[in-house]
């Protein structure tokens, strides 16, 4: 199964912080883990982030989410299907989605669940309409 096929199988899963149950609940970080596990790119249980609150980015400046992504991925210049797009909300990187075909990505978003949107969709932009995209990352092989 490809990363994109695995990601699409999570579509419409409700949002739930710290959950990773397809069809039941997932957040954006746990979606990445679940998808890459299903696609066989990481071993089940190999990636386990420390507990976090859904609004950590509003109160902390430490780049914990980005550090977690960079532990397994390298930053790349151009997006390919299966790459990870990371976004900066609040003080630090705090959201990510999986690239389907640029500019479309699939991600779990509070109040929406797992959805498909462009990287510059209104929910991923600041109040000036600018995308919060921080960078594109690719899981190491």
N, C-alpha and C positions, 0 to 999 in steps of 0.2 A: 504494500500500500504506500502511495506517495504521501508526502506531508500535506499537499493540497487536498487529496482525497480524504485523509484523516480529519483535516480541519473542517471540511464541508460536512462531515458526519456529525459535528457538534452544533451545527446551525440551529438556532432557536432554543438552545439550552438556556434556561433562566440564569440571571446573574445571582451569584451568592458568594460573598467574600470567603476566601480560603477553602472553597469547595472544589472538588474535581470529580463530579459524577455526571456523565453524559446524559442529557435529557432531564436532569434534576437540578443541577446548579454548578456554576463555575465562575471564577473571576479571570481577569486577563492573564495573570501570571500562571495560574493553574491550567488554563487552556493551553498555553505553550507546552507545559510539561505533559499534559494528557495527549496532545497531538503528536509530539515528538516520540513519546513512548509507543503510541499506536503504530506510528510509521517505522518503528524499529531503529530510530536514530539515537535514542538514549534508552538505557535499561530501566525497567520499572523500579521505582524507588531510588534510583541513582541521584535524582535531582530533588532536593527537599529544602526549600527556602525556610528561613527562620519565620516564626509567626509574625504577622503584621496586621495592622488595622487598615480598613479600606480608605482611610483619609490620612495616612501617614505623611503624604506629600504636602499637606497643608501646615504641618507642625514641625517637620524636620527638614534639614538641608543636606543631610548625609545621603550620598548617592548609593543607597543599598540596592535598589532595583537594578540600576545600571551595572553595579558591581557584579550582581548575580548573573545578568545577561553576559557580561564580558568574561565571566569565568568559563563559559561554554562556547562563546561566539567571537568572531572577528568582525570589525566594522568594514563594510564594503562601500564602494562608490555608487554602484548601480544595483537596483533591486531585481531579483529573480524570484520566480515562484518558490515558495517555501521559506524565504528569508523572513526576518523579523524586523518590523518597523517599530521603533520606540519613540515615545512622545513625552514631552516635558510639561507637566501640569503642576501648578503651585511652584514650590521651591526646587523640585528635582524631577528626574525621569520617574514616571509612575504609571505608565500605561504602555501596552504593546499589542501588536496584532501580527498576524501571519499574512504575508503577501500571497495573494492568489495569482493575479496578473496585474502588474503595476499600471494604474494607481489604485486598484482594488485590493482591499485586505479584509480579513475576517478577524473579529475581536469580540471580547466580552466586555460590555459596557453597563455601568450601573443604570438601572431602570429600563434597559433594553434587552439584556441578555446577549447571546452570541448573534452578531449581525454582520452583514457585509456592507462596507462603505468605502468611499475613496479616502485617501490619506488627508485630503483637504475638506472633508465634510464638516458641516457646521459644528457638530459635537466634538470635533478634533481640532477646532480653531480657537484662537483667543478672541477677545471682544472687538478686535479690529479686523477680524476675518482672516487672520494669518494662521497657517497651519502650525501646530505645536510640534511637528515632526523634528526629532532630535537627530536621528540617524537610522541607517539600515545595517543589520547584523546578519551574519550567516553562521549557522552551527558548524563547528569544526568537524571534519570527517574522521 
